């Protein structure tokens, strides 16, 4: 599948993020592969996945396009989504179709610049590049740096956006209006089918849903909290 075919495949559709971190009940590649199979059965056209083992297992189980990332924390930076060349190269090697990386203007490990990582990906692969941002200004900057897609993933997750509306529909809409030539992906805190549909109406190219589908402990907690408040 070439780049144009991939973009057409996800246009107006649902992408499911299948991720579980150490300590979570569904942590492990076997569980994430099963979750991805369920997502495919439900209509997901691509999967967003973290770590090389999970990506390998999900690719084999589903044959769906993969938005790959590697979460790695470094002591000298708040950036943790595919922060350095090491994580980028691992995603290229495992065959991710799209590489997702932090495209905020926070300082990266070793002061690596976003433009440098993008140039590296262009030189080493044919992967599409998704820039995860948290503000309008970061979206503009990511576009100027040359990402192929921009995702609202990090709104409310950076220190300076903790008070933002969630889901951040104003950010999505403003970017969709300003960057008409760049697909804007709605991601982050989308909990209902109605919110996903609204994101598309506001100009999202596609919608990524994660926890509301693939983290049953959080889904259960929402129900339990609602019942507790009655």
Secondary structure, DSSP 8 states (H G I E B T S, - for coil): --HHHHHHHHTT-EEEEE---TTSTT-SHHHHHHHHHHHHHHT-SEEEEESHHHHHHHHHHH--EEEEE-B--BTTBS--BS-SHHHHHHHHHHT-SEEEEE-SSS--GGG--HHHHHHHHHHH---EEEEE-SSHHHHHHHHHHT-SEEE-TTTTTSGGGTTS-SS-HHHHHHHHHH-TTSEEEEESS--SHHHHHHHHHTT-SEEEE-HHHH-HHHHHHHHHHHHHT-
